[in-house]
Amino acid sequence: MFDTVKIDREFLTNFISSHKGKCIVEHTINMTRDIGMSIIAEGVETVEQAKFLESCGCDVVQGFLYAKPMPLEEFNSLRQL
């Protein structure tokens, strides 16, 4: 059983550029939340994408907008700041 849905970077990139695509992403997020699951979007590269996902109620986002992939030790040192 799983409790989290992940929106793939390609899905986000391909759909967020049109009104119809934004509706699909927004409804996917709402449907996931309605059934009590959390949602994470990967591949967030622009402020526009992040703001859109936040307005839709996306639980967690990740991507180059925030940080590049890094070793655990480097991540842990950032958390201590």
N, CA, C and O atoms as a GROMACS GRO file, in nm:
protein
  324
    1MET      N    1   0.084  -0.118   0.000
    1MET     CA    2   0.000   0.000   0.000
    1MET      C    3   0.088   0.124   0.000
    1MET      O    4   0.199   0.122   0.054
    2PHE      N    5   0.042   0.228  -0.058
    2PHE     CA    6   0.118   0.352  -0.061
    2PHE      C    7   0.029   0.466  -0.013
    2PHE      O    8  -0.093   0.456  -0.013
    3ASP      N    9   0.094   0.576   0.030
    3ASP     CA   10   0.018   0.689   0.082
    3ASP      C   11   0.059   0.822   0.022
    3ASP      O   12   0.012   0.928   0.064
    4THR      N   13   0.149   0.817  -0.079
    4THR     CA   14   0.196   0.938  -0.144
    4THR      C   15   0.196   0.919  -0.295
    4THR      O   16   0.233   0.812  -0.345
    5VAL      N   17   0.155   1.022  -0.366
    5VAL     CA   18   0.160   1.023  -0.512
    5VAL      C   19   0.266   1.125  -0.553
    5VAL      O   20   0.273   1.234  -0.496
    6LYS      N   21   0.347   1.090  -0.651
    6LYS     CA   22   0.452   1.180  -0.698
    6LYS      C   23   0.422   1.223  -0.841
    6LYS      O   24   0.401   1.140  -0.929
    7ILE      N   25   0.419   1.354  -0.861
    7ILE     CA   26   0.402   1.408  -0.996
    7ILE      C   27   0.540   1.416  -1.060
    7ILE      O   28   0.628   1.487  -1.011
    8ASP      N   29   0.557   1.345  -1.168
    8ASP     CA   30   0.685   1.340  -1.238
    8ASP      C   31   0.718   1.474  -1.304
    8ASP      O   32   0.628   1.548  -1.344
    9ARG      N   33   0.844   1.503  -1.314
    9ARG     CA   34   0.892   1.627  -1.374
    9ARG      C   35   0.838   1.646  -1.515
    9ARG      O   36   0.796   1.756  -1.552
   10GLU      N   37   0.839   1.541  -1.595
   10GLU     CA   38   0.790   1.551  -1.732
   10GLU      C   39   0.641   1.585  -1.736
   10GLU      O   40   0.597   1.664  -1.820
   11PHE      N   41   0.566   1.526  -1.648
   11PHE     CA   42   0.423   1.555  -1.639
   11PHE      C   43   0.402   1.703  -1.609
   11PHE      O   44   0.321   1.769  -1.674
   12LEU      N   45   0.474   1.754  -1.513
   12LEU     CA   46   0.463   1.894  -1.474
   12LEU      C   47   0.505   1.985  -1.590
   12LEU      O   48   0.434   2.080  -1.624
   13THR      N   49   0.621   1.957  -1.648
   13THR     CA   50   0.674   2.039  -1.757
   13THR      C   51   0.580   2.043  -1.876
   13THR      O   52   0.558   2.149  -1.935
   14ASN      N   53   0.525   1.928  -1.913
   14ASN     CA   54   0.441   1.920  -2.032
   14ASN      C   55   0.302   1.979  -2.011
   14ASN      O   56   0.241   2.026  -2.107
   15PHE      N   57   0.250   1.977  -1.890
   15PHE     CA   58   0.113   2.019  -1.868
   15PHE      C   59   0.096   2.161  -1.816
   15PHE      O   60  -0.009   2.222  -1.838
   16ILE      N   61   0.194   2.216  -1.751
   16ILE     CA   62   0.175   2.346  -1.685
   16ILE      C   63   0.172   2.463  -1.784
   16ILE      O   64   0.138   2.575  -1.745
   17SER      N   65   0.206   2.439  -1.908
   17SER     CA   66   0.214   2.547  -2.005
   17SER      C   67   0.079   2.584  -2.067
   17SER      O   68   0.070   2.685  -2.137
   18SER      N   69  -0.026   2.507  -2.045
   18SER     CA   70  -0.157   2.539  -2.102
   18SER      C   71  -0.264   2.539  -1.993
   18SER      O   72  -0.246   2.479  -1.886
   19HIS      N   73  -0.373   2.606  -2.021
   19HIS     CA   74  -0.484   2.610  -1.926
   19HIS      C   75  -0.537   2.470  -1.899
   19HIS      O   76  -0.561   2.432  -1.784
   20LYS      N   77  -0.556   2.392  -2.005
   20LYS     CA   78  -0.606   2.256  -1.990
   20LYS      C   79  -0.510   2.172  -1.906
   20LYS      O   80  -0.554   2.094  -1.820
   21GLY      N   81  -0.382   2.187  -1.931
   21GLY     CA   82  -0.282   2.113  -1.855
   21GLY      C   83  -0.281   2.151  -1.708
   21GLY      O   84  -0.269   2.065  -1.620
   22LYS      N   85  -0.293   2.282  -1.681
   22LYS     CA   86  -0.299   2.327  -1.542
   22LYS      C   87  -0.420   2.267  -1.471
   22LYS      O   88  -0.411   2.230  -1.354
   23CYS      N   89  -0.532   2.258  -1.542
   23CYS     CA   90  -0.652   2.197  -1.482
   23CYS      C   91  -0.628   2.050  -1.448
   23CYS      O   92  -0.672   2.002  -1.344
   24ILE      N   93  -0.558   1.980  -1.537
   24ILE     CA   94  -0.529   1.838  -1.511
   24ILE      C   95  -0.442   1.824  -1.387
   24ILE      O   96  -0.470   1.739  -1.301
   25VAL      N   97  -0.338   1.905  -1.376
   25VAL     CA   98  -0.249   1.898  -1.259
   25VAL      C   99  -0.326   1.935  -1.133
   25VAL      O  100  -0.316   1.867  -1.031
   26GLU      N  101  -0.404   2.043  -1.139
   26GLU     CA  102  -0.480   2.087  -1.023
   26GLU      C  103  -0.580   1.981  -0.977
   26GLU      O  104  -0.593   1.956  -0.858
   27HIS      N  105  -0.650   1.920  -1.071
   27HIS     CA  106  -0.748   1.818  -1.034
   27HIS      C  107  -0.680   1.691  -0.983
   27HIS      O  108  -0.734   1.622  -0.896
   28THR      N  109  -0.563   1.659  -1.037
   28THR     CA  110  -0.488   1.544  -0.985
   28THR      C  111  -0.449   1.567  -0.839
   28THR      O  112  -0.462   1.478  -0.756
   29ILE      N  113  -0.403   1.688  -0.809
   29ILE     CA  114  -0.367   1.721  -0.671
   29ILE      C  115  -0.490   1.715  -0.581
   29ILE      O  116  -0.485   1.657  -0.473
   30ASN      N  117  -0.600   1.775  -0.625
   30ASN     CA  118  -0.722   1.774  -0.544
   30ASN      C  119  -0.775   1.632  -0.522
   30ASN      O  120  -0.816   1.598  -0.411
   31MET      N  121  -0.775   1.550  -0.627
   31MET     CA  122  -0.823   1.413  -0.614
   31MET      C  123  -0.738   1.335  -0.514
   31MET      O  124  -0.790   1.260  -0.431
   32THR      N  125  -0.606   1.353  -0.523
   32THR     CA  126  -0.515   1.283  -0.433
   32THR      C  127  -0.540   1.324  -0.289
   32THR      O  128  -0.543   1.240  -0.199
   33ARG      N  129  -0.556   1.452  -0.267
   33ARG     CA  130  -0.583   1.501  -0.131
   33ARG      C  131  -0.720   1.455  -0.081
   33ARG      O  132  -0.735   1.424   0.037
   34ASP      N  133  -0.819   1.452  -0.170
   34ASP     CA  134  -0.954   1.410  -0.132
   34ASP      C  135  -0.959   1.267  -0.079
   34ASP      O  136  -1.044   1.234   0.004
   35ILE      N  137  -0.870   1.183  -0.126
   35ILE     CA  138  -0.869   1.044  -0.079
   35ILE      C  139  -0.768   1.022   0.034
   35ILE      O  140  -0.737   0.909   0.070
   36GLY      N  141  -0.716   1.134   0.088
   36GLY     CA  142  -0.632   1.127   0.207
   36GLY      C  143  -0.486   1.093   0.181
   36GLY      O  144  -0.417   1.046   0.271
   37MET      N  145  -0.440   1.115   0.060
   37MET     CA  146  -0.301   1.088   0.030
   37MET      C  147  -0.224   1.219   0.018
   37MET      O  148  -0.283   1.323  -0.012
   38SER      N  149  -0.094   1.213   0.041
   38SER     CA  150  -0.012   1.332   0.020
   38SER      C  151   0.043   1.328  -0.122
   38SER      O  152   0.040   1.226  -0.189
   39ILE      N  153   0.093   1.444  -0.165
   39ILE     CA  154   0.143   1.454  -0.302
   39ILE      C  155   0.273   1.532  -0.303
   39ILE      O  156   0.290   1.630  -0.231
   40ILE      N  157   0.365   1.486  -0.387
   40ILE     CA  158   0.493   1.554  -0.405
   40ILE      C  159   0.515   1.576  -0.554
   40ILE      O  160   0.489   1.487  -0.636
   41ALA      N  161   0.562   1.694  -0.589
   41ALA     CA  162   0.592   1.726  -0.728
   41ALA      C  163   0.743   1.737  -0.743
   41ALA      O  164   0.809   1.807  -0.665
   42GLU      N  165   0.797   1.668  -0.841
   42GLU     CA  166   0.941   1.673  -0.863
   42GLU      C  167   0.972   1.756  -0.987
   42GLU      O  168   0.887   1.772  -1.075
   43GLY      N  169   1.092   1.806  -0.994
   43GLY     CA  170   1.137   1.877  -1.112
   43GLY      C  171   1.094   2.022  -1.118
   43GLY      O  172   1.084   2.078  -1.227
   44VAL      N  173   1.067   2.082  -1.004
   44VAL     CA  174   1.026   2.223  -1.002
   44VAL      C  175   1.150   2.308  -1.030
   44VAL      O  176   1.248   2.306  -0.956
   45GLU      N  177   1.142   2.383  -1.140
   45GLU     CA  178   1.258   2.461  -1.183
   45GLU      C  179   1.232   2.611  -1.188
   45GLU      O  180   1.326   2.690  -1.198
   46THR      N  181   1.106   2.652  -1.180
   46THR     CA  182   1.076   2.795  -1.189
   46THR      C  183   0.987   2.838  -1.072
   46THR      O  184   0.915   2.757  -1.013
   47VAL      N  185   0.993   2.967  -1.041
   47VAL     CA  186   0.908   3.024  -0.938
   47VAL      C  187   0.762   3.009  -0.979
   47VAL      O  188   0.676   2.983  -0.895
   48GLU      N  189   0.733   3.026  -1.109
   48GLU     CA  190   0.596   3.010  -1.159
   48GLU      C  191   0.541   2.871  -1.127
   48GLU      O  192   0.428   2.858  -1.080
   49GLN      N  193   0.620   2.767  -1.152
   49GLN     CA  194   0.577   2.631  -1.120
   49GLN      C  195   0.552   2.615  -0.971
   49GLN      O  196   0.450   2.558  -0.931
   50ALA      N  197   0.643   2.666  -0.889
   50ALA     CA  198   0.629   2.653  -0.744
   50ALA      C  199   0.504   2.724  -0.694
   50ALA      O  200   0.430   2.669  -0.612
   51LYS      N  201   0.480   2.845  -0.742
   51LYS     CA  202   0.361   2.919  -0.700
   51LYS      C  203   0.233   2.850  -0.745
   51LYS      O  204   0.135   2.844  -0.670
   52PHE      N  205   0.233   2.797  -0.865
   52PHE     CA  206   0.116   2.725  -0.915
   52PHE      C  207   0.087   2.603  -0.828
   52PHE      O  208  -0.027   2.582  -0.786
   53LEU      N  209   0.188   2.524  -0.799
   53LEU     CA  210   0.170   2.404  -0.717
   53LEU      C  211   0.124   2.440  -0.577
   53LEU      O  212   0.038   2.371  -0.520
   54GLU      N  213   0.179   2.546  -0.520
   54GLU     CA  214   0.137   2.591  -0.388
   54GLU      C  215  -0.010   2.632  -0.390
   54GLU      O  216  -0.085   2.600  -0.298
   55SER      N  217  -0.051   2.704  -0.495
   55SER     CA  218  -0.191   2.748  -0.504
   55SER      C  219  -0.287   2.630  -0.520
   55SER      O  220  -0.404   2.641  -0.485
   56CYS      N  221  -0.236   2.519  -0.571
   56CYS     CA  222  -0.318   2.399  -0.588
   56CYS      C  223  -0.322   2.312  -0.463
   56CYS      O  224  -0.401   2.218  -0.454
   57GLY      N  225  -0.236   2.344  -0.365
   57GLY     CA  226  -0.233   2.268  -0.242
   57GLY      C  227  -0.139   2.150  -0.242
   57GLY      O  228  -0.155   2.057  -0.164
   58CYS      N  229  -0.039   2.153  -0.330
   58CYS     CA  230   0.060   2.045  -0.334
   58CYS      C  231   0.136   2.044  -0.201
   58CYS      O  232   0.180   2.148  -0.154
   59ASP      N  233   0.152   1.926  -0.142
   59ASP     CA  234   0.214   1.912  -0.011
   59ASP      C  235   0.364   1.942  -0.011
   59ASP      O  236   0.413   2.013   0.077
   60VAL      N  237   0.436   1.887  -0.108
   60VAL     CA  238   0.582   1.898  -0.110
   60VAL      C  239   0.626   1.915  -0.255
   60VAL      O  240   0.572   1.853  -0.346
   61VAL      N  241   0.727   2.000  -0.274
   61VAL     CA  242   0.787   2.014  -0.406
   61VAL      C  243   0.938   1.997  -0.393
   61VAL      O  244   0.996   2.025  -0.288
   62GLN      N  245   0.999   1.951  -0.500
   62GLN     CA  246   1.144   1.937  -0.502
   62GLN      C  247   1.192   1.972  -0.642
   62GLN      O  248   1.118   1.957  -0.739
   63GLY      N  249   1.314   2.017  -0.652
   63GLY     CA  250   1.368   2.048  -0.783
   63GLY      C  251   1.484   2.144  -0.776
   63GLY      O  252   1.523   2.191  -0.669
   64PHE      N  253   1.540   2.174  -0.893
   64PHE     CA  254   1.656   2.261  -0.904
   64PHE      C  255   1.628   2.402  -0.855
   64PHE      O  256   1.722   2.475  -0.823
   65LEU      N  257   1.502   2.443  -0.850
   65LEU     CA  258   1.470   2.576  -0.797
   65LEU      C  259   1.523   2.589  -0.654
   65LEU      O  260   1.564   2.698  -0.613
   66TYR      N  261   1.522   2.480  -0.580
   66TYR     CA  262   1.561   2.481  -0.439
   66TYR      C  263   1.704   2.436  -0.418
   66TYR      O  264   1.777   2.496  -0.339
   67ALA      N  265   1.746   2.331  -0.487
   67ALA     CA  266   1.883   2.280  -0.473
   67ALA      C  267   1.908   2.171  -0.575
   67ALA      O  268   1.815   2.105  -0.622
   68LYS      N  269   2.033   2.154  -0.608
   68LYS     CA  270   2.073   2.045  -0.696
   68LYS      C  271   2.083   1.916  -0.614
   68LYS      O  272   2.093   1.922  -0.491
   69PRO      N  273   2.079   1.799  -0.679
   69PRO     CA  274   2.102   1.675  -0.604
   69PRO      C  275   2.239   1.682  -0.535
   69PRO      O  276   2.336   1.734  -0.590
   70MET      N  277   2.244   1.630  -0.413
   70MET     CA  278   2.368   1.638  -0.336
   70MET      C  279   2.381   1.518  -0.243
   70MET      O  280   2.282   1.452  -0.210
   71PRO      N  281   2.504   1.491  -0.200
   71PRO     CA  282   2.526   1.384  -0.104
   71PRO      C  283   2.457   1.417   0.030
   71PRO      O  284   2.437   1.534   0.063
   72LEU      N  285   2.421   1.315   0.104
   72LEU     CA  286   2.352   1.332   0.232
   72LEU      C  287   2.430   1.422   0.328
   72LEU      O  288   2.371   1.505   0.396
   73GLU      N  289   2.561   1.405   0.332
   73GLU     CA  290   2.643   1.485   0.424
   73GLU      C  291   2.630   1.635   0.393
   73GLU      O  292   2.620   1.717   0.485
   74GLU      N  293   2.630   1.669   0.265
   74GLU     CA  294   2.615   1.810   0.226
   74GLU      C  295   2.477   1.862   0.265
   74GLU      O  296   2.464   1.974   0.314
   75PHE      N  297   2.374   1.781   0.243
   75PHE     CA  298   2.238   1.819   0.282
   75PHE      C  299   2.230   1.842   0.432
   75PHE      O  300   2.174   1.942   0.476
   76ASN      N  301   2.285   1.751   0.510
   76ASN     CA  302   2.281   1.764   0.655
   76ASN      C  303   2.353   1.890   0.703
   76ASN      O  304   2.310   1.952   0.801
   77SER      N  305   2.461   1.928   0.636
   77SER     CA  306   2.530   2.050   0.677
   77SER      C  307   2.447   2.174   0.647
   77SER      O  308   2.456   2.272   0.720
   78LEU      N  309   2.365   2.171   0.542
   78LEU     CA  310   2.275   2.283   0.512
   78LEU      C  311   2.164   2.295   0.616
   78LEU      O  312   2.123   2.406   0.651
   79ARG      N  313   2.116   2.184   0.664
   79ARG     CA  314   2.009   2.182   0.763
   79ARG      C  315   2.052   2.245   0.895
   79ARG      O  316   1.968   2.293   0.971
   80GLN      N  317   2.182   2.245   0.922
   80GLN     CA  318   2.231   2.298   1.049
   80GLN      C  319   2.246   2.450   1.047
   80GLN      O  320   2.272   2.510   1.151
   81LEU      N  321   2.232   2.510   0.931
   81LEU     CA  322   2.247   2.656   0.921
   81LEU      C  323   2.131   2.729   0.982
   81LEU      O  324   2.128   2.852   0.981
   0.00000   0.00000   0.00000
